[in-house]
Amino acid sequence: MNNVIDKHGLLSKQILPDPLVLELGCGSRKRTAGAIGIDALDYPDVDIVGEVYDVLRQFPTAHVNQANAYHFIEHVDDINKLMFELSRILKPDGLVEFVAPHFSSPYFFSDPTHRSFFGLYTFCYLSVGSPFRRKVPTYQRDFSFKLERVDLRFKSPRPFFIRHTVKTFIGKIFNSCNFMKELYEENFCYLFPCYEICYQLRRLEPETKPE
């Protein structure tokens, strides 16, 4: 466990909750109650400190029920590597939820540590079961995840309450169906920038292959 600090001995003592939920890059505040918080920095809410790949390697195969990450994956330097580690530790039918800035967000470019862009089709390239009409090529031969849902989130941070109300209304229109989501991203994303995007992916059975 080089460079990994297990603050509460969860891994060394094998004291793992059931169901087992991880929150990657939780920072100073975990958003998922009961989750094991993982972060490279030692904040009070972090349970295991270390680089995400190093920490995930310490978990046994097929033991994790769910992994969540809120505004973390845009900082990751190798998404394929992360997805590989998640595919190993997640149980079949386990869930992954990523929330990241949408590529049209005006705040995305303010943070110099952001490494990757995210839009509707980003995980269509890395999974099976795209919910969208527009099809894209896939960049893997062995598929571990099915993309179940993608949602656009329109909002403004405090103290911009009036803007937030307007954007919430816009979001209800463009999130009404997948056709409207695709229409938005192709034609309106720079007129009405989207704050963030949420992906839900399901771990497939190991023998499952794309049709």
RAGIUR-V635748 format. One record per helix or strand of 3 or more residues. SS is the DSSP state (H for helix, E for strand). FROM is the first residue (numbers start at 1). TO is the last residue. Records with the same first field share a line. If there is no record, write none. Layout:
BEGIN
SS=FROM-TO / FROM-TO
END
This chain:
BEGIN
E=21-24 / 36-39 / 64-70 / 90-101 / 145-153 / 196-203
H=52-56 / 73-75 / 79-89 / 108-110 / 122-126 / 161-174 / 178-187
END
